[in-house]
Every structure is written in structure tokens, then in C-alpha cells.
Amino acid sequence: MNLAPDLNQVQSITLQNTHLKVSILTLGATIQSVYLNGYEHSLFLGSPKLSDYLQGAKYFGAVVGRVANRTNKGHAVIGGKTYQLPPTIPEAHHLHGGPNGTGSKNWSIIKQTNDMVQLQTTLADGEMGYPGNMEVNVFYRLIDSALEMEITATTDQLTICNFAGHSYINLDGQGSILDHQLSIQADHYLPVDDGLIPTGEVTQTAGSAFDFHELRTIGRDDYPGLDTNFCLSLISHRPLQTVATLKAPITGLTLHYQTTEPGLQVYDGRHIQLEPESNINQGALEAYAGLALEAQHWPDAINQPHFPPILLAPEETYQQITRYEFI
């Protein structure tokens, strides 16, 4: 059965104000490019070729779910019933909602203005192994020099829900993000095993290579590699606040990254490899070409009872707000 979306049905939306020009694709509710007034390069990695978003640029800018990140061997117990979620090959684990999660769907445009768009998709009961019919909405808004993403979801059965925006950022539009400076307001992080599944420990960042309290160059002598969940809170939903800052070495551009979520998965893009024709900017995209900042709940939360919960009941509404503010 071919579940791949018809690329001929994919639409492109342009949002623009005096500060920003942003291209959104209905495929995956994807942020394809972000241009800041006065700069010729996109601050987000993207491809001009739609087919790349099903292959080498999979997840670039997409909204991934219904459960982002990894679920250990796809095992989930929900309401006392065991569910088996499919692995995301070549992983042994369920990743980003499975092989055909929301990042691979062609969403519908519900409402659009010059500086806002609402996209929507539905997930069927049993789709990718999850219980419950789910309606998911993504709102992209331009607010001065900031791009805001709001995700909401409702269900008709008890289920699990954890969405994330999966954009890769390079504020210079070239080179390696290991030369960028990064700060993260997190006192703890999650150690992982060889399969990148959390061990269950919640470890202090202080005194470790994962201490980003102060702005520091990402790649240093003690650089451990980043595919890491930073623990921002034990509370599932918080007021919108700045949790990370990213600064570029060449342009001096700064991103203030704000979210309501309790976790921030930071991935250094070590596996990126795309030819020049698959880059909205100039040149080939190689390892460390972009940094993924993925606000979400903590990975494998359904199997870790001391993590912030990701259960969603029919009487509840899931909501995430994440904002990219450029200076």
C-alpha cells in the first residue's frame, strides 16, 4: 500500500510582514524557508525540491507526531492496554510518529492571511498503531521579527500526544553550526543508551559537557555530540518563555527560542547530506549544516512514569506554542 502523499497536491504558502518572509508547505506543515529583511539567505534549512522532503530532507521543518522523538521499541501501554507502534526504519524504535506520521502528510489550509496560516490534518483511530481519532491544527503567525508556531490537538479516545517542530537552523546560511554559540536554560538532561533511548536518569547539566547555561560555542574540545533532551521543566505546560539563544559567528544574528514545552531536544544535524540542488541557500548541505531545536515533551515518556506525562483524554486539548524571535 502506497501511503506517500501526492506531491502534485502540495501547496506553498507565503507569509510576509515588514521583518520576515516565510514559506510554508502543506506537506508536513513544513517551514521551507525563513528570510529576515536585509539578509539574502534563509535562516532555516530547506529544499526547493518537494521530493527531497520524502527522502534526504525528511523532517526538515516539518511538524512531527502524533508522538515526536523515540518510543522504546514502539511499546506503549495506554489506559491499561498495550499498543505496538511501528518502527521507523532503519531505527529499531518508533520515531516521530512512525513511517507515516504527520511530517509525511499533506495538510489542508483552513485559513490564510498575509501573516498567518492555519493548517489541519486528521489521524484515524489505529493509524500508526495509536488509539483515537485525532484532529491536529498548526497555526503559523508572524509577530514583528518573530515566527510563532501553535499546535493544538483533540482526540475521541485516551491516547498519547507529543508534537514537535523539526526545523534546522543556520543563522549564517552556510558553514557548520558547531561555530554558532548556544545557551539553554536547563538544569538537567537525559542520558541515553546506544539506541538513543533515555536510561531513566535525569542528570544535572552543571559540571557536564551539556552545561549550556552561558552562551558558548557549540563545538568545543569536550563536545559530546548533541542528540539530547534538555529538561526545561517537570510541568507539562508552562507560560511561553525563552529557553535557548543561538548566535551566528558571521552575521551576528541572534535567535531567541521560546516555548511552553517541558523539553528541548537538540540535534546537531550530524547525518545531514544533500547536494547543492537540494539547498535553498548556496552549496551542498553536509554534516552539522543545521541545528534542530525541537520543543516537545521528553522522549519515551509513556514508558517513563517519572517524566512529564503525554496522555491526552477526550475532554482535553493539547496545545504547544513555540516562537522564533530573530534579532
N, C-alpha and C positions, 0 to 999 in steps of 0.2 A: 504493500500500500504506500503510495507516494503522498507524504504529508507536507512536502515542500510547498511554500506559497508560490502563487503565480506572480512572477516579477513584473509582468505587464500590468498588474493591478495596483502596483505600489505607487503611491503619490508622494510628492515632495512639497513641503510647506515652508515658506519663508516668513520668519518673524523679524521685525525691524523696528528700532527706535533710534534716537539720536546717538546712542552709545554702541549698540550691538546689532549685528545681523546674524541670525541663526537659521540653519537649515535643519528641518526635522523630516524624517522618513516615516511613513506609516508602517513600513517593515520593522518590526521590533520596537515601535515607538522610539526610534533611534535619533539621537542627536548626531547629525552628519558633520556639521561644521559650526564653529563659533568665531565670528570676526569682530574684533574690537576696533572702534573708529580710530584711524591713524596708523593701523598696522595691516600689512598685506597678507599675513599668514593666518590660518585657522589655529586657534588655541587648543582645539581638540583634534585628535587623530580621526581621519575618516577617509573613505574611498569614493571616487566618482563612479565606480562600477558596482551596481546593485548585487551582482553575482558574488562579489567578494564577501558580502555580509552573510552568506551561507557557507563560506569556506574560510579563507585565511583571516578575514576581518570579522569573523563571528564574535558577537558580543560587543564589538566596537560601538559604544554609545547607546546600546540597547537597554531596555528595561527588562531585567531577567527575573523569573519566578515561574510558578507560584511560590517556590521556596528558593531563594538565592543561596549561593555557596553550596557547601558539601553536606550531604546526609550520609552517614556511615553505612556503606553497602546498600543504600536505599531502604533501610529498615526504619519504620515509623509505627508507633503504637498511638492511636488516636481514639479517645473515648473507649479504651479497653479493647479495641480491635486492631489487629496487626495488618499493616499495609506494606506492600513491596513496591517501591518506586524504581523505575528502570535506571540502570547505569548510563552515564553519559560517556560513551566510548571515546577515547581509549581508557578512561578512568574506570576503576572498579566501583566507584561511588556515584551516587546521584548528584549531579551538579547543575545549578542554575535552572531548576525546574524540569530537567530531563532533556532528551534529544530534541523534543519539540515543545519547549517552554514558550513563554511569552516573547522572548527575544527572537523567535523564529516565526511569529505570527504577523499577518498583515492586519493592522488595527484599522478601525473606522474613525473617520473625522466626524465628531459630533458638533463642534462649534469652533469657529475661527474668526479672529480679528487680526489687525496689523501686528499686535504684540502678545497674542495669546492663542493657544490651540488646545482643545480637549480631544483626546483620543480614547477609544474604548475597545475592549475585546472581552469575549466571554470564554470561560473554561468549563467544559462539561464535567458532570459527575463521572468519576472514573478515568478522566483524561490524565495521562502520565501517572496513573495509579492513585491519584488523590481523590478523596471523597468530597462531594459537594459541588453543585453548580456555582460558579463564581463570576461576578461581573467586576471588571477592573477598569478604572479610569486613570488616565495620566493627563495632568494639566501642565503645560509649559507656559511660563509668563516671563516677559521682560520687565524688570523694575529698575529703571535707571541703568546702571552698569552691571546689573546682576541678572542671571538667568535662574529662575525658580522652577523646580520640578515638584509637583504634588501628586502623590499616588494614593488612590483610595480603592478599597475592595470590599465587597459584601459576599456572603455565602448563604446557602439554604440548608447546610449541614455543618456540624462541627468539623473543622478541617485545620490545616496549618497554612500559614501565610507569612511570607518574608520577602518583599521585593527589594530590588536594588537597581540604581542606575549604574551602568558599567562603562562610563566614558574614560578614555585615555587622554591625559592632558600633557601637553608640552608647550609651555608658555612662550618659548622661543621659536617653535615651529620647526626646529631642526636639532640635530645632535642628540645627546643622551640625557635623560632625566637624572642620571646619577650626579650631574653637575648642578642640578637645582638644589635649593635649600628648602627644608621641610620642617615644620613643627606640628606636633599632635598633642592635644591636651588629654592625655590618657595616663592614668597611674598604673594600669595593668594591661597585659596582653595575654593571648592564649598560645602556649606551646602546642606543637602538633607532632604527630608521628610521621613516618615516611610517606604515608598516603595523604598528608596534609589534613588529617582529622584531628581535632583537638583532643588532647590527652585527658582533659577534665580539670587540669590545673589552671588556676588563674594567678599569673605571676606578675610581680611588681616590675615596672619598666625601669625604675630608679636603679642605677648601677649596672644596667644591662646595655647591650648594643641596640636595644629597642627603645631607649630613652630619647624621645624627641620633644621633651618639654620646651627646650630652647631651639630656636631656628638653627639648623645645622645642615651641612652638605650631606646629601643622601648617601653617596658613595664615599666611604672613608676606609681607613686601614682595617677597622673592625666591622666592615659592612657584612651583615649576616645573610643578605638576600631578603627581600620582602614579598611574602605572600601570607600576610599576617593580619589577624583580627586584633585591633586595639579596642580595649574595653572602655567605653566612654561613660557607661552608667549601668547600674543594676535595674534601673527603672525602664520599662518598655517604651514609654513615650514621655519626652521632655519638651520644654519650650525650645523653640528654634534658637540655636546659639552657635557661635564659631567654635569649631573643634579642630581645625587644621588650617595652616597657612603654607602656601607654596610660593617660592620666589625664583624668578628666572635669572641666570647669570648674565645673559647678553642684553636682553631688552629691559631688565629690571622690573618687568611686570610682576604683580603680586595677585594671587588668588586667595581670598578668604572663603573657606569652605564651611558652610553652616548646615546643621541638620537637627532633626528631632530624634534621630535613631540612637540606640544604646551601643552600637558597634560601628567600627570603621575598618573594613577590610582594605588593606593597602597592598597592591600588587605592582611590582616593578617592571612588568612587561618583558621579562627575560626571554619569552618564547616568540615575540613578535618577529615576523619575517615576511615582508611584502615588497614586491617590485615597484619601481617608480610610478608606473601607470596606475597603481593602486593606492596612490598617496595624493590627497587633495593638495598638500603642500609639495615642496620640491624634494626629489631624491627618493631612494629606497628607504623603507622602514625596517630597521634592524633591531636586535635585542636592546632593550631599555629605551626604545624610542618614545615611550609614553608611560605615564604613571596613572594607574587606575585607583581612584578613591571611591570606594563603594560603601555608602552608608546603608546599614542594614542591622538586623538582629544577629546575634552571634551564630557562627556555623554549628551545625549538628545539634541545635538547641532541643529538638524533640527527643534526643537521646541523652541529654544532659540536664537533669531536673533542677540543678542549681543555676542554670543560665536563664536570662530573661525569656519568658515563655513566648511561643509563636502560635499558640492555638487561637483560632478565630471562630466564634459562635454566630449563629444566625441573627441574634439580636445586636450584634456589634458591627462597627465599621472600622476596617483597617485604614490608617492614614499615616503617610510619611510626607514631610516637607524637607527638601534639600535645596540649598541655594548656593550658586557660584557667583561670588562678587569679585569683580576684576578692578584692580587699581593700577 
